[in-house]
Amino acid sequence: MNIRGLGYVGIGAPDPKQWLDFATEIIGAMPARCLPGESWGMPMDPTSGPASGGSGVGEDGSVYLKFDDYQWRVAVHPDKENYGLLYIGFELGSRVELEQAVEELQGKDYTVRPGTDDEARQRSVTGIAFTEDPAGNTIELFYGPCKDYKFQSPVGAVFKMGELGMGHMNLFAADLEGTIDFYEQALGFRLSDYIVFGPGLSANFFHCNPRHHTLGLTRVGEINGLHHLMLEMENTDMVGQCLDRVEAAGIQITSTLGRHTNDNMLSFYISSPFGFEVEIGCEGLLVDDNWLPSEFCEGDIWGHKGLDPETITESAQALKSG
């Protein structure tokens, strides 16, 4: 299977409006110009257009956020019970690749369901299929995303996405071995490197394109969930300007500015409105087919105070307790 990148994520939150303000005013996202399943109107007719009017907010209160040429990358759905990650969308290259992916998963005895045209339309894609990883995360495989090419950040941010996908995510996985098997053997991710915290405790990083890692899988106990979502900006000035906005707004910085050892990312981490952290960074390492996996023993070249095994474990426990 040839996963091209992380296409989108769906989040649950009791108040998606808080996420809209956080994502646009602090991170620099743009409200989606058109909602999934909504008509774009007649081409070249300025009097027609999406009923949502570029608000990014659906009738049910869901919020859709745009970061680049894709119609949307992050969806935040009203959910008073399940805060945090609801689904992960991984992109494939074509209808044929999606059909082959379904056959491969079935052949490996994973439960997989081809989606309907309406389900694809609700994600602004051409075709879709659904499965689940051993950590309980809903995985959506898709091809043919809708693109509208008119991203304009309200704060002047530019995000490094495109062929690298929208960024990376680090997931907690209680069944680490089974989850690694799923992503490596079923979805075709390749190990970049890993670090061991203690007996049975480790963080493992996997790539599916030149981005050093699209996926991190970490075990700190019997906990599943999303630790953080990384969004990469174009340069250090944009990262610093975002940090200024974070400090001015009084948002909690969970890890100070620093540079990772393995992927060379210059970044900081903050608390999102509900359920997990967001990493804002730049200058991430790119890899190629000659890259060989390795173990590394130090997490950071400098900085990133607050990002250590003990604090990560505390974050996981807080996530589990809700």
Secondary structure, DSSP 8 states (H G I E B T S, - for coil): ----EEEEEEEEES-HHHHHHIIIIII--EE-SS-TT----STT-TT---TTTT--B-TTS-EEEE-SSBS-SEEEEE-SS--EEEEEEEE-SSHHHHHHHHHHHHHTT--EEE--HHHHHTTT-SEEEEEE-TTS-EEEEEE---B------TT---B--GGG-S-EEEEE-SSHHHHHHIIIIIT--EEEEEEEEETTEEEEEEESSSBS-SEEEEESSS--EEEEEEEEBSSHHHHHHHHHHHHHHT--EEEEEEEESSS--EEEEEE-SSSSEEEEEE---B--TT---EE-S-SEEEE-TT-SHHHHHHHHHHHHH-
